């Protein structure tokens, strides 16, 4: 995975991490490493340095403040799915993190990592987008917030500036009716072929489809959802197959909300 010349940077505070990130633009940020390790092992990425956030304890927090769920970027999927307050007040979000791959992967993968990687075949982004989550990006120059859909701009591409770190995800209160549906075309621990996240808040319905295109797909005109999405083809299914599955899973998600 690593070359002999690979430099390891391991700050112990967020302030130190931000300073290192500002000075070492050549360093690749390492969160959980579950996706980064694959890229390096397969030769797609060969960074001269890794900026590991593993020792920055302040990024591991999970807390509720002002009615919002605050997820530190280094909180693991497993920690989110098992956290008592998340289970009690954000149960659909907990379930979403709980269906990712296997416990071994969920013990390693992080909230910030899955969003910063912008991997289209991931579970959490669609649900976070449906719940109106916002992402906090910070640099030595300041801080800004963007929505999940603003964050992910393409396949493995985000709006994170070179000197910024993704430090927190803020999730509004989960409505009484929310659902996450994951359709797998292969094994039980596979990544989604189609992911559908839906939330009904009062009279407002929001449906987001993930794992079918470069970014989570949301269209206010629900009747046009399946027709307007342009799915990709990959090992989990062709574009035509995904289009049919999207139509079925969106309908089932709405039926589940209405039950």
FIRO-191079 format. One line per 4 residues: number of its first residue (from 1); their letters; for each residue x, y, z of C-alpha. Coordinates in nm, 2 decimals, m for minus. Example, Ala and Ser with C-alpha at 12.3 -4.5 7.8 and 13.67 -1.06 7.14 Angstrom:
// residues 2
1) AS) 1.23/m0.45/0.78 | 1.37/m0.11/0.71
//
This chain:
// residues 259
1) XXXX) 0.00/0.00/0.00 | 0.28/0.25/0.09 | 0.60/0.33/m0.07 | 0.93/0.37/0.12
5) XXXX) 0.92/0.75/0.07 | 0.56/0.80/0.19 | 0.55/1.06/0.47 | 0.31/1.01/0.75
9) XXXX) 0.16/1.33/0.91 | m0.04/1.27/1.23 | m0.17/1.58/1.40 | m0.34/1.55/1.74
13) XXXX) m0.57/1.85/1.72 | m0.79/2.01/1.46 | m0.59/2.33/1.47 | m0.27/2.14/1.40
17) XXXX) m0.44/1.94/1.12 | m0.56/2.26/0.95 | m0.22/2.42/0.97 | m0.05/2.11/0.82
21) XXXX) m0.32/2.09/0.55 | m0.25/2.46/0.46 | 0.12/2.40/0.44 | 0.12/2.06/0.27
25) XXXX) m0.10/2.08/m0.03 | 0.07/1.76/m0.16 | m0.06/1.55/0.13 | m0.37/1.33/0.08
29) XXXX) m0.61/1.34/0.37 | m0.67/1.00/0.54 | m0.99/0.95/0.74 | m1.10/0.59/0.78
33) XXXX) m0.90/0.48/0.49 | m1.14/0.21/0.37 | m1.17/0.36/0.02 | m0.82/0.53/0.00
37) XXXX) m0.65/0.19/0.07 | m0.82/0.04/m0.24 | m0.71/0.33/m0.46 | m0.35/0.30/m0.34
41) XXXX) m0.34/m0.08/m0.36 | m0.47/m0.07/m0.71 | m0.22/0.19/m0.82 | m0.47/0.47/m0.89
45) XXXX) m0.32/0.70/m0.62 | 0.04/0.74/m0.51 | 0.06/1.04/m0.27 | 0.40/1.16/m0.14
49) XXXX) 0.24/1.21/0.21 | m0.07/1.11/0.41 | m0.24/1.35/0.65 | m0.40/1.12/0.90
53) XXXX) m0.69/1.25/1.11 | m0.70/0.94/1.32 | m0.56/1.11/1.64 | m0.78/1.41/1.62
57) XXXX) m1.03/1.32/1.89 | m1.24/1.63/1.86 | m1.35/1.50/1.51 | m1.50/1.18/1.66
61) XXXX) m1.79/1.35/1.85 | m2.15/1.26/1.81 | m2.38/1.51/1.98 | m2.72/1.68/1.97
65) XXXX) m2.71/2.06/1.98 | m3.00/2.30/1.92 | m3.21/2.01/1.79 | m2.96/1.91/1.53
69) XXXX) m2.74/1.60/1.52 | m2.37/1.69/1.50 | m2.15/1.42/1.35 | m1.78/1.47/1.37
73) XXXX) m1.60/1.38/1.05 | m1.41/1.09/1.21 | m1.71/0.93/1.37 | m1.74/0.58/1.23
77) XXXX) m2.04/0.43/1.06 | m2.06/0.18/1.35 | m2.06/0.46/1.61 | m2.35/0.64/1.43
81) XXXX) m2.56/0.33/1.39 | m2.53/0.23/1.75 | m2.54/0.57/1.92 | m2.84/0.59/2.16
85) XXXX) m2.95/0.94/2.06 | m2.92/0.86/1.69 | m3.13/0.55/1.74 | m3.39/0.73/1.93
89) XXXX) m3.42/1.05/1.73 | m3.27/0.97/1.39 | m3.37/0.60/1.35 | m3.37/0.60/0.97
93) XXXX) m3.03/0.76/0.95 | m2.90/0.50/1.20 | m3.04/0.22/0.98 | m2.88/0.37/0.67
97) XXXX) m2.53/0.36/0.83 | m2.61/0.01/0.96 | m2.67/m0.14/0.62 | m2.33/m0.04/0.48
101) XXXX) m2.12/m0.34/0.39 | m2.02/m0.54/0.70 | m1.94/m0.46/1.07 | m1.57/m0.48/0.99
105) XXXX) m1.61/m0.20/0.72 | m1.85/0.01/0.94 | m1.59/0.00/1.22 | m1.34/0.17/0.99
109) XXXX) m1.54/0.39/0.75 | m1.61/0.74/0.87 | m1.88/1.00/0.82 | m1.64/1.25/0.67
113) XXXX) m1.46/1.00/0.46 | m1.77/0.87/0.28 | m1.87/1.23/0.18 | m1.53/1.36/0.10
117) XXXX) m1.47/1.06/m0.13 | m1.79/1.14/m0.32 | m1.82/0.77/m0.41 | m2.15/0.74/m0.60
121) XXXX) m2.21/0.38/m0.48 | m2.24/0.47/m0.11 | m2.54/0.45/0.12 | m2.53/0.76/0.35
125) XXXX) m2.52/1.05/0.10 | m2.87/0.99/m0.03 | m3.02/0.98/0.32 | m2.83/1.27/0.44
129) XXXX) m2.94/1.47/0.14 | m3.30/1.37/0.19 | m3.28/1.50/0.55 | m3.13/1.83/0.45
133) XXXX) m2.79/1.77/0.61 | m2.52/2.03/0.58 | m2.15/1.98/0.58 | m1.90/2.21/0.76
137) XXXX) m1.58/2.28/0.57 | m1.30/2.45/0.76 | m0.96/2.60/0.68 | m0.72/2.83/0.86
141) XXXX) m0.90/3.11/0.68 | m1.24/3.03/0.82 | m1.55/2.81/0.79 | m1.84/2.76/0.56
145) XXXX) m2.14/2.53/0.53 | m2.27/2.36/0.22 | m2.55/2.11/0.16 | m2.47/1.75/0.08
149) XXXX) m2.59/1.80/m0.28 | m2.37/2.11/m0.31 | m2.08/1.92/m0.18 | m2.08/1.63/m0.43
153) XXXX) m2.03/1.78/m0.78 | m1.93/1.46/m0.98 | m1.78/1.12/m0.97 | m1.53/1.13/m0.68
157) XXXX) m1.54/1.51/m0.70 | m1.65/1.76/m0.43 | m1.65/2.14/m0.38 | m1.39/2.11/m0.10
161) XXXX) m1.12/2.36/m0.16 | m0.75/2.24/m0.15 | m0.70/2.40/0.20 | m1.02/2.29/0.35
165) XXXX) m1.11/1.99/0.57 | m1.45/1.84/0.61 | m1.50/1.86/0.99 | m1.86/1.80/1.07
169) XXXX) m2.20/1.70/0.93 | m2.51/1.87/1.08 | m2.84/1.69/1.04 | m3.18/1.86/1.11
173) XXXX) m3.44/1.67/1.32 | m3.56/1.36/1.14 | m3.93/1.38/1.05 | m4.17/1.12/1.19
177) XXXX) m4.18/0.96/0.85 | m3.86/0.87/0.67 | m3.74/0.56/0.49 | m3.42/0.43/0.33
181) XXXX) m3.44/0.15/0.07 | m3.13/m0.02/m0.06 | m3.15/m0.25/m0.36 | m2.86/m0.49/m0.40
185) XXXX) m2.82/m0.68/m0.72 | m2.55/m0.91/m0.58 | m2.46/m1.02/m0.22 | m2.61/m0.91/0.11
189) XXXX) m2.30/m0.70/0.19 | m2.28/m0.54/m0.15 | m2.29/m0.17/m0.22 | m2.62/m0.04/m0.35
193) XXXX) m2.73/m0.08/m0.71 | m3.01/0.17/m0.63 | m3.06/0.37/m0.31 | m3.38/0.56/m0.23
197) XXXX) m3.41/0.79/0.06 | m3.74/0.96/0.13 | m3.86/1.20/0.40 | m4.21/1.34/0.46
201) XXXX) m4.20/1.65/0.68 | m4.55/1.79/0.72 | m4.68/1.81/0.37 | m4.33/1.83/0.21
205) XXXX) m4.20/1.51/0.05 | m3.84/1.48/m0.05 | m3.71/1.18/m0.24 | m3.34/1.14/m0.32
209) XXXX) m3.20/0.86/m0.54 | m2.84/0.75/m0.49 | m2.59/0.50/m0.64 | m2.72/0.55/m1.00
213) XXXX) m2.53/0.86/m1.11 | m2.24/1.08/m1.02 | m2.44/1.27/m0.76 | m2.74/1.20/m0.55
217) XXXX) m3.05/1.27/m0.77 | m3.34/1.49/m0.65 | m3.62/1.63/m0.85 | m3.91/1.82/m0.69
221) XXXX) m4.14/1.68/m0.97 | m4.17/1.33/m0.83 | m4.36/1.19/m1.13 | m4.06/1.27/m1.35
225) XXXX) m3.81/1.12/m1.12 | m3.74/0.79/m1.30 | m3.76/0.95/m1.64 | m3.52/1.24/m1.57
229) XXXX) m3.25/1.04/m1.41 | m2.98/0.92/m1.64 | m2.83/0.61/m1.47 | m2.48/0.48/m1.53
233) XXXX) m2.40/0.12/m1.61 | m2.15/m0.07/m1.40 | m2.10/m0.42/m1.25 | m2.42/m0.38/m1.04
237) XXXX) m2.65/m0.32/m1.33 | m2.70/m0.16/m1.67 | m2.86/0.19/m1.71 | m3.18/0.04/m1.83
241) XXXX) m3.20/m0.21/m1.54 | m3.14/0.07/m1.29 | m3.41/0.29/m1.45 | m3.66/0.01/m1.39
245) XXXX) m3.54/m0.04/m1.03 | m3.56/0.33/m0.95 | m3.92/0.34/m1.06 | m4.01/0.04/m0.84
249) XXXX) m3.81/0.15/m0.53 | m3.94/0.51/m0.54 | m4.29/0.38/m0.55 | m4.22/0.14/m0.26
253) XXXX) m4.06/0.41/m0.05 | m4.37/0.64/m0.09 | m4.60/0.35/m0.01 | m4.39/0.28/0.30
257) XXX) m4.42/0.65/0.41 | m4.80/0.64/0.36 | m4.86/0.32/0.55
//
